[in-house]
């Protein structure tokens, strides 16, 4: 995915500052995100996946805090992001396509998602 196809509000565009990081597919859900992060040149980059996730969380938190202060966005209590994240190494094209499909279709499942606060 190129930077011009990545909406500024999503926070994903902050990862384009790094030449060894690419975003394959992502979706922003009401209380979480799904993203396929590709480390394109690990042999020349010192950035690991934990580094990428940490920088993403740091930059998006900063942007959100700025929005709260400057544009009256709704403030958040505590932390914007949970401490951990789920990571999965994609090993082949079939798995990649399956995960892409899951991400793209995830919003259709939100009404039934256990993470949806409206679901009882």
Secondary structure, DSSP 4 states (H G I P E B T S, - for coil): --GGGS-GGGSGGGGGG-TTEEEEEEEE-SS-EEEEEEETTTTT----HHHHHHHHHHHHHHHHHHHHHHH-PPP-SS-SS-S--------SHHHHHHHHHHHHHGGGGGGG-TT-TT--
